């Protein structure tokens, strides 16, 4: 039942009575549940009950810390290893590096963990360097990522696709798009050339999009066909987000067609991204058709796809469709979000429906949601355009009551009145 605290309480009671046989508990399964539940404290307590823990025991405990991104507890595990009279191995150090990476502690990852590992005479392996580079990639520290790659090369460790993908991700995070393509070329220049996979392609497209090079991102997308990559829903979503910033509906449709031909099942995130492109292309009817088709095919749709559809209505300036969609959403039992309400209010205000927009503001509060700066900025701007000073003053007063700080836009509108 995942009642881990009660599990450990029971085990500790048994230990106090002198009747605990910890070997009757399946250690691997217990640590797996701890990792899924991010139950670091319970995992540590359980480990303390193991009379003769091995490195395998501490590696399982370290994996729980990694899953919880708890670097402080991970360093405690290293201390427990020493107390048990054991010597940390490569796997334990590598997992500790991964924990630091996921916690964003790149400097500690290098200066403390990696340095201590080498000083202890433990030889790093490919996974160790992969963890180092991945940590740098997540932090956008491309120089350190390539520094780790340089050490890997100097040790004659052969890089694999995972290493190259991490380097490309690091380049993307820092906007070094040319360097990302250099890494791709290096992959292909290996003695045994390494083909890119869906992760490589996705990382490259993200790098291009971050640098604003949309045409280059499209060129990367075509590598999917060149290398016979089937891909995932996530990859095709990246393609939409990277290549369709300007609302290129034709290209978006081609991405969707490619996905269907390769029998890749779209998920709600992809459907949402496709609806976004339709909205930015001014094709609000097509956006509704996408959602309808998704439902017809039995795909899961919910607040994410409805939110994108509301945004499409707002972008198209069609307040009536936005209002109809809002009523439909309420009838389905889906709880609207703040961005969804903001999109609806924007559509109403731009359609000269200020009074209705103010009604929606009230319904938003009744739904237990808190309006934000965007909500009130849109409403105050609309009241200024209608020269409705009473509504403007009322909205400013409501914003203060809701704890929303006045911004420059709201103040200017109020002064202009």
C-alpha positions as CSV (number, residue, x, y, z in Angstrom):
1,X,0.0,0.0,0.0
2,X,3.1,2.3,-0.1
3,X,2.7,3.0,3.6
4,X,6.4,3.1,4.0
5,X,6.6,4.9,7.3
6,X,4.4,2.2,8.9
7,X,6.6,-0.5,7.3
8,X,9.7,0.8,8.9
9,X,7.9,1.4,12.2
10,X,7.0,-2.3,12.2
11,X,10.5,-3.4,11.3
12,X,12.0,-1.2,14.1
13,X,9.5,-2.6,16.6
14,X,10.6,-6.2,15.6
15,X,14.2,-5.2,16.0
16,X,13.6,-3.9,19.5
17,X,11.9,-7.3,20.4
18,X,14.9,-9.1,18.9
19,X,12.8,-10.9,16.3
20,X,13.7,-9.0,13.1
21,X,15.0,-11.0,10.2
22,X,15.7,-8.3,7.6
23,X,16.6,-10.8,5.0
24,X,12.9,-11.8,4.8
25,X,12.2,-8.4,3.4
26,X,12.8,-8.1,-0.4
27,X,15.3,-5.2,-0.3
28,X,15.2,-4.4,-4.0
29,X,11.4,-4.0,-4.0
30,X,11.5,-1.9,-0.9
31,X,14.0,0.5,-2.3
32,X,12.1,0.7,-5.6
33,X,8.9,1.8,-3.8
34,X,11.0,4.3,-1.8
35,X,12.4,5.7,-5.0
36,X,8.9,6.0,-6.6
37,X,7.6,7.7,-3.5
38,X,10.7,9.9,-3.0
39,X,10.8,8.5,0.5
40,X,14.5,9.2,1.4
41,X,14.0,9.1,5.2
42,X,12.3,5.8,5.1
43,X,15.0,4.3,2.8
44,X,17.7,5.5,5.2
45,X,15.9,4.0,8.2
46,X,15.5,0.8,6.4
47,X,19.2,0.7,5.5
48,X,20.1,1.2,9.2
49,X,18.2,-2.0,10.0
50,X,20.4,-4.1,7.6
51,X,23.0,-5.7,9.8
52,X,25.6,-6.3,7.1
53,X,24.9,-3.8,4.3
54,X,26.9,-4.3,1.1
55,X,27.8,-1.8,-1.7
56,X,24.7,-3.0,-3.5
57,X,22.6,-1.9,-0.5
58,X,24.1,1.6,-0.5
59,X,23.8,1.8,-4.3
60,X,20.1,1.2,-4.0
61,X,19.9,3.8,-1.3
62,X,21.8,6.3,-3.4
63,X,19.3,5.7,-6.3
64,X,16.5,6.8,-3.9
65,X,18.4,10.0,-3.2
66,X,18.9,10.6,-6.9
67,X,15.2,10.1,-7.7
68,X,14.4,12.6,-5.0
69,X,17.2,15.1,-6.1
70,X,18.3,15.1,-2.5
71,X,22.1,15.7,-2.7
72,X,22.4,16.3,1.0
73,X,21.1,12.8,1.7
74,X,23.3,11.4,-1.1
75,X,26.4,12.7,0.6
76,X,25.2,11.0,3.8
77,X,25.1,7.7,2.0
78,X,28.8,8.1,1.2
79,X,29.4,8.6,4.9
80,X,27.4,5.5,5.7
81,X,29.6,3.5,3.3
82,X,32.7,4.6,5.2
83,X,31.1,3.8,8.5
84,X,30.4,0.3,7.2
85,X,34.1,-0.2,6.4
86,X,33.4,-0.3,2.7
87,X,35.0,1.6,-0.2
88,X,32.7,3.4,-2.6
89,X,32.9,2.0,-6.1
90,X,32.4,3.6,-9.5
91,X,28.7,3.0,-9.6
92,X,28.2,4.7,-6.2
93,X,30.2,7.8,-7.2
94,X,28.5,8.0,-10.6
95,X,25.0,7.9,-9.0
96,X,26.2,10.6,-6.6
97,X,27.3,12.7,-9.6
98,X,23.8,12.2,-11.1
99,X,22.2,13.3,-7.9
100,X,24.3,16.5,-7.9
101,X,23.5,17.0,-11.6
102,X,19.7,16.7,-11.0
103,X,20.0,19.1,-8.1
104,X,21.8,21.7,-10.2
105,X,25.0,21.5,-8.2
106,X,27.5,21.4,-11.0
107,X,30.5,22.8,-9.1
108,X,30.1,20.3,-6.3
109,X,29.7,17.6,-8.9
110,X,33.1,18.4,-10.3
111,X,35.2,19.8,-7.4
112,X,34.0,17.5,-4.7
113,X,32.6,14.2,-6.1
114,X,34.6,13.7,-9.2
115,X,37.8,14.9,-7.6
116,X,37.3,12.7,-4.6
117,X,36.5,9.7,-6.9
118,X,39.8,10.1,-8.8
119,X,41.7,10.8,-5.6
120,X,40.4,7.5,-4.1
121,X,41.7,5.6,-7.1
122,X,38.3,4.8,-8.5
123,X,38.5,4.8,-12.3
124,X,35.5,6.7,-13.9
125,X,33.7,4.9,-16.7
126,X,31.6,5.9,-19.6
127,X,28.5,6.3,-17.4
128,X,30.4,8.6,-15.1
129,X,31.4,11.0,-17.9
130,X,27.8,10.8,-19.2
131,X,26.5,11.9,-15.8
132,X,29.0,14.8,-15.7
133,X,28.1,16.0,-19.2
134,X,24.4,15.6,-18.6
135,X,24.7,17.7,-15.4
136,X,26.5,20.4,-17.4
137,X,23.9,20.2,-20.1
138,X,21.0,20.7,-17.7
139,X,22.8,23.8,-16.2
140,X,23.7,25.2,-19.7
141,X,27.4,25.1,-18.9
142,X,28.7,24.1,-22.3
143,X,32.4,24.8,-21.5
144,X,32.4,22.4,-18.5
145,X,30.5,19.8,-20.6
146,X,33.2,19.8,-23.2
147,X,35.8,19.8,-20.5
148,X,34.5,16.5,-19.2
149,X,34.3,15.3,-22.8
150,X,38.0,16.2,-23.2
151,X,38.9,14.2,-20.1
152,X,37.0,11.3,-21.5
153,X,38.9,11.4,-24.7
154,X,42.2,11.7,-22.9
155,X,41.4,8.5,-21.0
156,X,40.8,6.7,-24.3
157,X,37.2,6.1,-23.3
158,X,35.1,5.6,-26.4
159,X,32.0,7.9,-26.4
160,X,28.6,6.5,-27.3
161,X,25.4,8.1,-28.6
162,X,24.3,9.1,-25.1
163,X,27.5,11.2,-24.6
164,X,27.1,12.9,-27.9
165,X,23.4,13.6,-27.3
166,X,24.2,15.2,-23.9
167,X,26.8,17.4,-25.6
168,X,24.3,18.5,-28.1
169,X,21.8,19.3,-25.3
170,X,24.5,21.4,-23.6
171,X,25.1,23.3,-26.8
172,X,21.3,23.9,-27.2
173,X,21.0,25.2,-23.6
174,X,23.7,27.8,-24.2
175,X,22.7,28.7,-27.8
176,X,25.9,27.3,-29.3
177,X,24.1,25.9,-32.3
178,X,27.1,25.7,-34.6
179,X,29.0,23.7,-32.0
180,X,26.0,21.3,-31.7
181,X,26.3,20.5,-35.4
182,X,30.0,20.0,-34.9
183,X,29.2,17.3,-32.4
184,X,26.8,15.7,-35.0
185,X,29.7,15.7,-37.5
186,X,32.0,14.1,-34.9
187,X,29.5,11.4,-34.3
188,X,29.5,10.5,-37.9
189,X,33.3,10.7,-38.1
190,X,33.9,8.0,-35.5
191,X,35.8,4.9,-36.7
192,X,32.4,3.2,-36.5
193,X,30.0,6.1,-37.4
194,X,27.2,6.6,-34.8
195,X,23.9,7.5,-36.4
196,X,21.7,10.1,-34.7
197,X,18.5,8.8,-32.9
198,X,15.3,10.6,-31.9
199,X,17.0,12.2,-28.9
200,X,19.8,13.6,-31.1
201,X,17.3,15.1,-33.6
202,X,15.2,16.5,-30.8
203,X,18.2,18.2,-29.1
204,X,19.4,19.6,-32.4
205,X,16.0,21.1,-33.3
206,X,15.8,22.6,-29.8
207,X,19.2,24.1,-30.3
208,X,18.2,25.7,-33.6
209,X,14.9,27.0,-32.2
210,X,16.8,28.6,-29.2
211,X,19.0,30.4,-31.7
212,X,16.1,31.5,-33.8
213,X,17.2,29.4,-36.8
214,X,13.9,28.0,-37.8
215,X,15.0,27.0,-41.3
216,X,17.9,25.1,-39.9
217,X,15.6,23.3,-37.5
218,X,13.5,22.2,-40.4
219,X,16.6,20.8,-42.1
220,X,17.3,18.8,-39.0
221,X,13.7,17.5,-39.0
222,X,14.3,16.0,-42.4
223,X,17.1,13.9,-40.9
224,X,14.3,11.7,-39.4
225,X,13.7,10.4,-42.9
226,X,17.3,10.2,-43.9
227,X,18.2,7.9,-40.9
228,X,15.0,6.0,-40.8
229,X,14.0,7.2,-37.4
230,X,10.5,6.3,-36.3
231,X,10.5,8.8,-33.4
232,X,8.2,9.4,-30.5
233,X,5.3,11.8,-29.9
234,X,7.7,14.0,-27.9
235,X,10.0,14.2,-31.0
236,X,7.2,15.4,-33.3
237,X,6.0,17.8,-30.6
238,X,9.5,19.3,-30.5
239,X,9.3,19.6,-34.3
240,X,6.1,21.6,-34.1
241,X,7.5,23.9,-31.4
242,X,10.8,24.4,-33.1
243,X,9.7,24.8,-36.7
244,X,6.3,26.5,-36.5
245,X,7.0,29.7,-34.5
246,X,5.6,31.7,-37.4
247,X,2.4,29.6,-37.6
248,X,3.4,27.5,-40.6
249,X,0.2,25.4,-40.8
250,X,1.3,23.5,-43.9
251,X,4.5,22.3,-42.3
252,X,2.7,21.4,-39.1
253,X,0.3,19.2,-41.1
254,X,3.2,17.5,-42.8
255,X,4.7,16.7,-39.4
256,X,1.3,15.2,-38.3
257,X,1.1,13.1,-41.6
258,X,4.7,11.8,-41.0
259,X,3.7,10.8,-37.5
260,X,0.7,8.9,-38.6
261,X,2.6,7.2,-41.5
262,X,5.1,5.9,-38.9
263,X,2.3,4.7,-36.6
264,X,3.4,6.9,-33.8
265,X,0.4,7.6,-31.5
266,X,-0.1,11.3,-30.8
267,X,-0.5,12.3,-27.2
268,X,-2.3,15.3,-25.6
269,X,0.9,17.4,-25.6
270,X,1.3,16.9,-29.4
271,X,-2.4,17.6,-30.0
272,X,-2.1,20.8,-27.9
273,X,1.0,21.9,-29.9
274,X,-0.8,21.3,-33.2
275,X,-3.8,23.3,-32.0
276,X,-1.4,26.1,-31.1
277,X,0.0,26.2,-34.6
278,X,-3.5,26.3,-36.0
279,X,-4.4,29.2,-33.7
280,X,-1.3,31.2,-34.7
281,X,-2.1,30.5,-38.3
282,X,-5.6,32.0,-37.8
283,X,-7.2,28.7,-38.6
284,X,-9.5,28.4,-35.6
285,X,-11.9,26.0,-37.4
286,X,-9.0,23.7,-38.1
287,X,-8.1,23.9,-34.4
288,X,-11.5,22.6,-33.4
289,X,-11.4,19.9,-36.0
290,X,-8.1,18.6,-34.6
291,X,-9.6,18.2,-31.1
292,X,-12.7,16.6,-32.6
293,X,-10.6,14.1,-34.6
294,X,-8.5,13.3,-31.5
295,X,-11.6,12.5,-29.5
296,X,-13.0,10.4,-32.4
297,X,-9.7,8.3,-32.4
298,X,-10.0,7.8,-28.7
299,X,-7.1,10.0,-27.8
300,X,-7.0,11.4,-24.3
301,X,-7.9,15.1,-24.2
302,X,-8.2,17.4,-21.3
303,X,-7.2,20.7,-19.8
304,X,-4.0,21.0,-21.9
305,X,-5.7,20.6,-25.2
306,X,-8.7,22.7,-24.2
307,X,-6.3,25.4,-23.0
308,X,-4.6,25.5,-26.4
309,X,-8.0,25.6,-28.1
310,X,-9.0,28.6,-26.0
311,X,-5.8,30.3,-26.9
312,X,-6.5,29.6,-30.6
313,X,-9.9,31.3,-30.2
314,X,-8.2,34.3,-28.5
315,X,-5.5,34.6,-31.2
316,X,-8.2,34.6,-33.9
317,X,-10.2,37.2,-32.0
318,X,-13.3,35.0,-32.0
319,X,-14.9,35.8,-28.6
320,X,-18.1,33.9,-29.4
321,X,-16.3,30.7,-30.1
322,X,-14.2,31.2,-27.0
323,X,-17.3,31.7,-24.9
324,X,-19.0,28.6,-26.5
325,X,-15.9,26.6,-25.7
326,X,-15.9,27.8,-22.1
327,X,-19.4,26.6,-21.7
328,X,-18.6,23.2,-23.3
329,X,-15.5,22.8,-21.0
330,X,-17.7,23.4,-17.9
331,X,-20.2,20.8,-19.2
332,X,-17.4,18.2,-19.5
333,X,-16.3,18.6,-15.9
334,X,-12.8,19.8,-16.9
335,X,-11.7,22.5,-14.5
336,X,-10.5,25.6,-16.4
337,X,-7.1,27.0,-15.5
338,X,-5.9,30.6,-15.0
339,X,-4.3,30.8,-18.5
340,X,-7.5,29.4,-20.0
341,X,-9.6,32.1,-18.2
342,X,-7.0,34.8,-19.3
343,X,-7.4,33.7,-23.0
344,X,-11.2,33.9,-22.7
345,X,-11.1,37.3,-21.0
346,X,-8.6,38.5,-23.7
347,X,-10.9,37.4,-26.5
348,X,-13.9,39.1,-24.9
349,X,-12.1,42.3,-24.2
350,X,-10.8,42.5,-27.8
351,X,-14.3,41.8,-29.0
352,X,-15.6,44.8,-27.1
353,X,-17.4,42.6,-24.5
354,X,-16.0,44.1,-21.3
355,X,-19.1,43.5,-19.2
356,X,-19.1,39.8,-20.1
357,X,-15.3,39.7,-19.4
358,X,-15.9,41.1,-15.9
359,X,-18.6,38.4,-15.3
360,X,-16.0,35.7,-16.3
361,X,-13.6,37.3,-13.8
362,X,-16.2,36.7,-11.1
363,X,-16.7,33.1,-12.3
364,X,-13.0,32.6,-12.2
365,X,-12.9,33.5,-8.5
366,X,-15.9,31.4,-7.8
367,X,-14.0,28.4,-9.3
368,X,-11.3,29.0,-6.6
369,X,-8.7,30.4,-9.0
370,X,-6.7,33.6,-8.4
371,X,-6.5,36.2,-11.1
372,X,-3.0,37.4,-11.9
373,X,-1.4,40.5,-13.4
374,X,-2.3,39.4,-17.0
375,X,-5.9,39.0,-16.0
376,X,-6.2,42.5,-14.6
377,X,-4.0,44.2,-17.2
378,X,-6.2,43.0,-20.0
379,X,-9.4,44.1,-18.2
380,X,-8.0,47.5,-17.3
381,X,-6.8,48.2,-20.8
382,X,-10.2,47.2,-22.1
383,X,-11.9,49.6,-19.7
384,X,-9.6,52.4,-20.7
385,X,-10.4,51.8,-24.4
386,X,-14.2,52.1,-23.6
387,X,-13.5,55.2,-21.4
388,X,-15.2,53.3,-18.6
389,X,-13.6,54.9,-15.5
390,X,-15.9,53.2,-13.0
391,X,-15.0,49.8,-14.3
392,X,-11.3,50.7,-14.3
393,X,-11.3,51.9,-10.7
394,X,-13.3,48.9,-9.6
395,X,-10.9,46.5,-11.3
396,X,-7.9,48.3,-9.7
397,X,-9.5,48.0,-6.3
398,X,-10.2,44.2,-6.9
399,X,-6.7,43.7,-8.0
400,X,-5.4,45.1,-4.7
401,X,-7.8,42.9,-2.8
402,X,-6.6,39.8,-4.7
403,X,-3.0,40.7,-3.9
404,X,-2.1,41.5,-7.5
405,X,0.5,44.3,-7.7
406,X,-0.3,47.1,-10.1
407,X,2.0,47.3,-13.1
408,X,2.9,50.2,-15.5
409,X,0.2,49.3,-18.0
410,X,-2.6,49.4,-15.4
411,X,-1.3,52.7,-13.9
412,X,-1.0,54.4,-17.3
413,X,-4.6,53.3,-18.2
414,X,-5.9,54.7,-15.0
415,X,-4.1,58.0,-15.4
416,X,-5.3,58.3,-19.0
417,X,-8.9,58.0,-17.8
